[in-house]
Amino acid sequence: MSMRDRAGQFAPFAALTGYGEKIGETARRTDGRKLLEEDAREELDRRLGRLEAEAESRPEVKITYFVPDEKKAGGSYAEACGAVERVDLSAGTLTLSTGETLRLGDISALNGALFDRHDEK
């Protein structure tokens, strides 16, 4: 039997099943949640209040939010854009026309024309 054929017979054998996946998961990087400074937190709260008051007009917004990782500590930041369907302060959620529902506590930035007009005044 040739060396190649001989080596091939051992190819399906994996002594450490799942080891490669574990190593890959451990190597995968996540980001930590950034804590907003007091003035940035106040500005975000003010914008959320304005957004709740104007939600019926379905303003378009761009939201940056934190997505916790399901398998390990940390997560990543993502962006969502769309018209606001609903802001529910009691449930702590914001729903966009795209169907996405975001936790208010995960939002780190909120932008849109609604806030640009308000900031000019």
Steps between C-alpha positions, in 0.01 A plus 500: 500500500637843409570755774221722366240221511620399840468855639156533342357218705556703817351824364145438628629432852487803728629422847386835635154545354388861530845624599535711185166670562595573863828657391319707238244621755771593749689694233188690387521858625224696668481864606418623846201723560607865508360702785370840394622805685241697697444773239467246217253298712292815567497586128390146411222514762384837363493359146305192613244726668465708185473184292222368722310829465539498120453124443160546331668689215726194447833685480793334324791426733841339498574307819828361626446225754684226686428135419607269785678184385300183564802280572750711691558831678479816293329548168505736206349828387251514215298766323134502406317751283129543449182678598404479866184296554487519879695610805388313811673646804322265742626193309831670421477435126503683169345339191593597144301461180746226400356286781809530719434554869793641693550527874536865600786407734702368204475823297817708502422756227184633340511724192259635242348812348262532795793573728680726251193726480463500879869575559486808272238669719 
